[in-house]
Amino acid sequence: MVGDADAAPAPLRLLRAAPAGPLTDSALRSLTRLGPAAADAAPELRTLLAAPCSPHALPAAVALWSATGDTGAVLPLLLAKAADPSPWVRRAAAKALAPIGPAAADAAPALHVMLADPEVWVRVDGATALWHTTADAEAVLPVLTAAWTENAHTRATAAACFTVMGPAAADALPLVRTELATTRRHNAGLGSSHAIHDDELLLTTCRSAAEAIPTAG
């Protein structure tokens, strides 16, 4: 579906028919997946972006950047949402900033604040975004390794960031190796229907991290 221009009219028609309806976020997610093929939706997305208090503003910003790459249009809203009272909104802002990369370097101060957030997942998402925008391993790595120990469910996300960091994540290699060598991991016995899938994802991500981080000598 990504990049398929023929798929663009359906979510765009939905957005035009109900710009603030119950299916709006679903349409915005579809447009985000389409990327530049959804460029015709830019006027509607900018309209949603112009109402920053709307619950649709942040996903509209994500869709607009995906469609147009217009960092200048979305960055002010993402910076504001990075300081939102809701941890869910702060996380969403961090996740939106990460793919923008160095073009969102102005978000570094807000992301540094996230590194001391009381919510571990906000810290993890903030650290991941900070790496993608500034490559500040000195600030990022301690946060991710601490979260790895504090909440085992953050490990797949942290390992994915270690993979991108490569040599800069060398201090995390013992954690990754221990995870790979552990026979019975944290999610054993949870009874979740997603447990096996999640475990395989974690192992795959850890293997990628172990390959990306070179060993000393």
N, C-alpha and C positions, 0 to 999 in steps of 0.2 A: 504493500500500500504506500510505502514511503516514496515520495516523488511522483506519484501517479496523478497526473493532471486531470484525468477523466473522473477521478474520485472526488475532486474538489467541490463540484456543485452541490452535492447532497448536504454535507455539514454547513456549507455556506448558505444554502436555502433555509436550513433550520435556524441558523443564526439570524438571518434577516427576518424570518417570520416571528421569532420569539427571542429578541436580543437579551432578555433578562428572564427567560423562562426556566422551568425545571430541567430542561435538556441542554441548557446553554453550556454547562461545563463539559458535557459529553461532546458537543460540537467543537468546543475549543480544543479538547484533547485530540480529536480527529484531525483538526486543522494543524495542530502541532506536529503530529506524525507525518503529515503531508509535506512539511517543510516549504521550500520555495514554490512548490506546486500550488500552495494556498495563497499566493501573493495577492490574488484578486480580493481576498478577505480583508486586506489591510485597512480600508476605510472603516469597516465595522469594528475591527479590533481596536483601532485608535479611538473610536467612540467609547468603547467599554473602558479603555485605559484612562479616558478623561474623567472617569468617575472613580477616583481612587478608593473611596469608602465602600464601593460595591464589592461583594464577594467574588465577582467575576473578573475584577480588574487584574489580579495577579495571574490567573491562567490566561487571560487575554494578552498580557505582556509576554508570557512564555510563547504563546502562539505567534505573536507579532514578530518577536525576534527570530523564531524558527523560519517564518515566512520571508522576512525581509533583511534580517541581520542588522536592524536599526538599533544599535546599542544605545544611542543617545536618547531615543524615545522611551526606552524601557528602564534605563538605569535609575532615574529618580524614584520611580515607583518601587523598584526592587530594594533600593536603599532604605526607603521608608518602611517597607514591610519587614526588613531585616531587624527592625527594632519594635515590631508589633508585640503587644502583650501576650498574644497567643503563641505558644511554642510550635504549634502546627504551622502557623503562618511564617514564623521565623525559619523553620525548616524548609518550607516551600520556597522562600526567598533564596536561601542558600543553594538549594538544588537548581533554581533558575539561573543563579549567577555562575555556577560551575562551568556549564558548557560555553558560556561567553568567553571564558578564558582571560588572557591578559588585557583584552579590551575593557574588562570590568575591574581593572586594578584599583580604580577609585573606591571600590567597595571594601578595600583592605581594612580600614579602621572599623567598619561595622562587623566584618568577619572576625577580627581580633576580639571584639567584645563577645561574640558568640563562643569563643574558646573558653570563656569562664562562665558560661550559662549553667544554671542549676540542672537543666535537662541534658542528659548524656547524649541523646540523639541530636539535639541542637548543636552540641559541641562537635559531634562527629561530622554532621553535614556542613557545619561552618568550617571545620578544618579541611574537609575535602574541597570545598569551594575556594578556600584560601590557597591551597596548593595549586589548583588549576589557574587561579588568577594572578598569583605572585610567586609561586614556587618557593615559598618560605618554609623550608623543611625544619628549621630550628624551632619555629612556632608550631608547626603542624604535627610533627612526629610524636612528641610527648603526649599530646592530646589523644591521638589515635591509639597509642600503646596503652595509655591509662584506661581508655574506654574498653579496650580489648579485655582487660582484666575485670573491670567493673561490671560490664554487661556483655556476656558471651554472644548475645544476638547481634552485636555490632560488628562481629568479626568478618563477615563476608564483605560488608561495606568498607571496613578498614583495609582488608586484604586487597580489594580492588584498587584502593588508593595507593597502597604500597607497590602494586604492580606498575602503576603509572609513574610513581616516584623513582622506581628502579634503585640505583646505587644510593640515592639520598635516604632510602628506607632501610639501610643496612642494619641499624640497631633493632629493627623489628624482625629480622630473620630468625632468631631463636624462637620467638613466639609462633611464627608460621611453621617452622619445622616441628615444634612440639604438637601443634594442632594436627599436622599430617601424620604424626606417629601415634596419636592417641586412638586407641581402638574404640572406646566408648566415649563419645563427646557429649557436650552439654545438652543436646536436644534428644538424647536417648530416653525413651520411656514417656515422652510427652503425650503420645497418643494422637498427635495432630495428623490430619490427612496430608499435610504439606511437609511433614518431618523428613521423609526420605528425599524429596526434591530439594528441600532447603539444605540438607546435609551434603548432597552431591554438589550443589552449587558452591557451598562453602569449601569443599575439598578442591573443586576445580579452580576456584579463585585463589586458594592458598598455593596450589601448584603453580599457577601463573605468577604469583608473587615470588615464590621461591626461585623460579627461573629468571625473573627480571632483576632480582637482587644478586649481584655477583658475590661470590665468597672471597674472603681475604686471601691473598697470596696466590 
